[in-house]
């Protein structure tokens, strides 16, 4: 039995992509491997959320010379806020946003019990009336964008008004004011009454209320002067007597007019 010597294949005659020997003689140049086809991501269905819409992208430290820095900053802010900040609906906060925030506050209170059960607040002390002695149980901050895309901040005051009833009063936050105490410079933009079930830790109902107006004093009425009324009756009676007895209707009319003018000017 003889063992034949197997000669090693020349590297120049092998295909690097398939590791198979090429047909050909001599020392030639190796065939370049075929390029891989370009990878194309699948098209996103219309209306489906994009992954990059929910990413908070950082602001780059260096920018291209042909792209303005302000334009890139605005684009990054828009992408960071998209999907996380809701938009105002006719200048008011969406009910879903208020309901979700109230449910989060009360659910955290039910789970942690960091404080005692809040007592019911009297109507005149509710934050919705924007009085100096207003009382609230929980406070939170909300953000929304207006029609122009500008970010607006709001303060939500949650107050217990019944066994399972709560009132949520929302005020627009003024960043220029250091203190956000009551009374606020502007009335509330939204007032909602909510029904919360502590057993299920969920908001069962949410009803928008009309924004209440602040308490105003009763309108002032003119003071009734009895003496002036008596003088007026006396002058009118004398004028009627003169007109009837003396048969001078014109004189009686002028006498009554003079008396009324005299009393009104005194």
Protein Blocks (a to p, Z undefined) as FASTA:
>chain_A
ZZdddddddfklccfklopacededjddddddddddddddddddehiacfklmpccdddf
bdcfklcfklmmmmmmmmmmgojaccdeehiacfklmmmmmmmmmmmmmmnopaccdddd
dfklpfklopakbccfbdcddddddfkopacddddddddfbfkbccdddddddfkbmblc
dcdfbdcfbdcdddddfklopafbdcddddddddddddddddddfklmmmmmmmmmmmmm
mmmmnopaklmmmmmmmmmmmmmmZZ
